[in-house]
Structure formats: C-alpha cells, structure tokens
Amino acid sequence: MPRLRLRLAISPRQYRHYYTGRVRAVQARSEEGLRVQFPAGALRPHLDHGGIHGLFELEFDARQRFVALRRIGA
C-alpha cells in the first residue's frame, strides 16, 4: 500500500480542536511535498502530555483512503 512520511508538531492546545470535534480532518504536508488530509481521530493514540510530535508514516489504499498512521521516529 502507498505510504507517505509526515513530520508532525501539534501542541496540546492545538490538539484540543481535533479532540473536541471542531476539526475533523488533519491537513499536513508530507516530506515529499504533497498536501495530505486524514481523520483527526488517527492522532489520538499518539498523544502525550507534550502534544503530538515526531515522524509518522501515513498509509493509504489505492483509492487514496486512509488506512493507518504510525509513529516511526522522534
């Protein structure tokens, strides 16, 4: 399945907008320079007291639908 790498830096305050449902999709730019969008709920497993920070791999299917988001580095 296709994958892209994303570097995310989301503070706890910024994450609150995703958590409360005000924002349902995250928009980010991949390391390859592509703008991507994925469900905000995919961030929840990666949240800690400092927010969400690190290098992630976004996996999607042939129809460009979200499959998974995995942390792969700091």
C-alpha positions as CSV (number, residue, x, y, z in Angstrom):
1,M,0.0,0.0,0.0
2,P,1.2,3.5,-0.7
3,R,2.8,5.4,2.2
4,L,4.0,9.0,2.9
5,R,6.1,10.4,5.7
6,L,4.9,13.3,7.7
7,R,6.7,15.3,10.4
8,L,4.0,16.5,12.9
9,A,4.3,19.1,15.7
10,I,0.9,19.6,17.3
11,S,0.7,21.2,20.8
12,P,-1.8,20.1,23.4
13,R,-3.7,23.3,22.8
14,Q,-3.9,22.7,19.0
15,Y,-4.9,19.1,19.6
16,R,-7.9,20.2,21.6
17,H,-9.6,21.4,18.4
18,Y,-9.3,17.9,17.0
19,Y,-10.3,16.2,20.2
20,T,-13.5,18.3,20.7
21,G,-14.6,17.6,17.1
22,R,-14.3,21.3,15.9
23,V,-11.8,20.0,13.3
24,R,-12.4,16.5,11.9
25,A,-9.5,16.2,9.5
26,V,-5.8,17.0,9.8
27,Q,-4.1,18.7,6.9
28,A,-0.3,18.3,6.6
29,R,2.5,18.4,4.1
30,S,4.4,15.2,3.5
31,E,8.2,15.1,3.3
32,E,7.7,14.5,-0.4
33,G,5.9,17.9,-0.6
34,L,2.4,16.6,-1.1
35,R,-0.5,18.1,0.9
36,V,-2.4,15.3,2.6
37,Q,-5.6,15.1,4.7
38,F,-6.5,12.3,7.2
39,P,-9.1,11.8,10.0
40,A,-8.2,13.6,13.2
41,G,-9.1,10.5,15.3
42,A,-5.9,8.9,13.9
43,L,-3.9,11.2,16.2
44,R,-5.4,10.1,19.5
45,P,-3.1,7.0,20.0
46,H,0.0,9.3,19.6
47,L,-1.0,12.0,22.1
48,D,1.1,12.5,25.2
49,H,1.4,15.4,27.7
50,G,3.5,17.4,25.2
51,G,1.1,17.0,22.3
52,I,2.0,15.1,19.2
53,H,5.5,15.3,17.8
54,G,7.6,13.2,15.6
55,L,8.0,11.5,12.2
56,F,5.0,9.5,11.1
57,E,4.1,7.2,8.2
58,L,0.7,7.7,6.7
59,E,-0.6,4.6,4.9
60,F,-3.5,4.8,2.4
61,D,-5.1,2.4,-0.1
62,A,-5.2,2.5,-3.9
63,R,-8.2,4.8,-3.7
64,Q,-6.2,7.2,-1.6
65,R,-8.3,6.4,1.5
66,F,-6.8,6.5,5.0
67,V,-5.6,3.1,6.3
68,A,-3.2,3.8,9.2
69,L,-0.9,6.4,10.9
70,R,2.2,5.0,12.6
71,R,5.0,6.9,14.5
72,I,8.3,5.9,13.0
73,G,10.7,8.4,14.7
74,A,11.1,11.3,17.1
